[in-house]
Amino acid sequence: MSAGKQPGLADASASTLVLMDIQTRLTAAMPAKVLARLQRNCGHLIRSASLLDIPVFASEQYPGGLGQLEPEISRLLPGSARCYEKTSFSLAGVPAFLADLAQTGRSQVVLCGMEAHICILQTAIDLVHAGYEVFVVADAVCSRFRESYETALDRMGLSGVAITDSESVLFEWLRDAAQPHFKPLQALIR
């Protein structure tokens, strides 16, 4: 382990950000308040990852049936972001994603998106089994029903996934108020 890295904390130099299935037909089924929280916090994470040179990936579950990524999310994605269409619920079931993730040389995956109890859960557990340190951002994931969301977070936590929130990830990525991007990133959450 190199200096500055602490197991259990998100590290900007070891992290990747994955936005899962934030698609128009799925978002239409979400409670408005929950969706607003998810979009706001995913936006903070995308902007932070872009400033800190953290690789960003996105997925779309069967876009022919569930629509494209939400335009608000698509606009924020950096030009280097890679997007994967999938039919498997786990993004780990997409060989191109696994190859691209391995190519980054990074060991941490920060997951956000929907739905917590299906695609997020299966991806998180698969990635833990593949040897990655996985962080699921509780205030940047959602499900149509609160019970499904809560059960998913419990199951993932018991499976070795770190359950966290967007501010924790942001400040762990920064680590120090002297970091040059501290002020612009802090402004995101005010």
N, C-alpha and C positions, 0 to 999 in steps of 0.2 A: 504494500500500500504506500502510495507516495504521500509526501508531507501535505497536510491540510485536509486530507480525506478522512472522514469519520464514518464508519459503518452505521447504517440506520438514518443518515442524513442525506438529503438530495445534494448532489455535487454538480455544479455547472459543467465541469470538465468531463464528467462521467455520464451525464444525463442525455436522454432523448425525450422528446415530447410526442405523444401519439394522441390524436383527436379521432375518436371513433364515432362514425355513423350519425353525425349531427345533420340529418337530412330533412328536407321539407315535409315529407309525409309523416315522419316520426315526430318532429317537433310539434306538428299540428295536434298530436294526441297527448301532449304533455300539459300539465297544469301551468297556467300563464306565469305565476310567481316562480315556480320551479324552473321553468324555461328561461326566464329573465336572469335568474341567478347563474344558471349554467352558462348562458351566452356571455354574461359579464365576466365571469371568472375564467372561462376558456379564452376570452379576449385578452385578459391580463397575462395569462400564461403564454399565449402566442407572442404578444409584444415583448415579454421578458425573454423568451427563448430567442427571438430574433436579435435583440440587443446583445445577448450573451453568446451568440454563435452556437446555440444548441440545435442540433438537427431536429426537424419537425416532419412528422409523418401524419397522414390522414387516411381514413378509410370510408368507403361507402358500401353499405350492405344492400345488395341487389337494387342498384339505382333505378332499374326499369320499373320496379314496383314501389320503391320507397322514396324516389326522387333524388335530386342532387344535394350536395352540401348546401347548407343555408348560405345565402349570398353574403350575409354579415361575416360569417366565418371564413368563407372563400377569399373575401377581400383582404382579410388580415394575414392569410398564409404567406410566408416568405416565398420568393421565387424558387428557392431551392427545395421547397417542401415536395415530398413525393406522396401521391395519392394512389390507393389500391382499391379496385372494385373487388367485392368478395361475395360469395354465397355461403361460405363456411361462417359460422357464428364467431369463431375465434380467428382473429387476425393472424395468429400463429399458424393457421391452416393455409396461409398464402405463402408459398415458397419464395416468391420475389421479395416479400416484406422481410422474411427471416434472413435472406441473403443480404439485403440492404442494411438491415439492423446490425448484422455481424460485421459488415464492412466498415461501420462507423468506429468500431473498436471500443465502443462505450458499453458499460455494464449495467446502467440504470435505465429503466423505462418509466416515465411518468404518464399515466393514462387518464384521459378525461373523455367525456362523451356520453353515449347512451346505447342501449339500456343497461343499467348497472347489473341486473340479474341475469342477463343473457350474454351479450357480446363482450362487455367489460369483464365480467366474471370469468368467462371461459378463456379469454385472452390473457388475463392476469395470471390465472393458475397455470396455463400452458407455459407462459414466459418464466414463471418461477421454476417450473420443472426443467426448463431449458437452461437454467443457471443465471438468469437475470435477477437483479434486485428491482422489484416492482413497487411503485407508489401509485395508489389510486387516490385521486383528489376528490374527496367526498362532496365538496361544494361545487364541483365541476363535472359531476356525473348525475344521472337521474334515471328513474323508471316511471312508468305511468302510474304505478301505485306505491305508496309509501312503504307498505309491508314488503314488497318485492325489493325495494331499495335497501331497507334496513337488513333484511335477510342476506342480501348479496354482500353488503359490507361485513357482516358477521362472518360469513363463509370465507370471504377472501382473507380477512384478518387471521382466521384459524388456519389458513393455507399458506401463511408466510408472506402475505402481501402487506406492505405498510399502508395503513389508511391515514391520510393526511388532509390538509386543506390548502387552498391556493396561496394564502399568505405565508404559511409555513414553507411551502416549496420556494416561493419567491425569495424569502429572506435566507433560506438555506443556500439557494443558488448564489446570493450576494455574499453571505458570510460576514461582511464587515461594512460598516457605514463609510469607510474610506474608499470602498470600491467605486470606480469612476461612474458606474451606471446607477449608483444608489439613489440619487435624487430623482432622476426621471422615472425609475421604477417605483419608488415610494409614492410618487405623485399619482400613479395608477390607482392606488387603493385608498386614497383620501376621499 
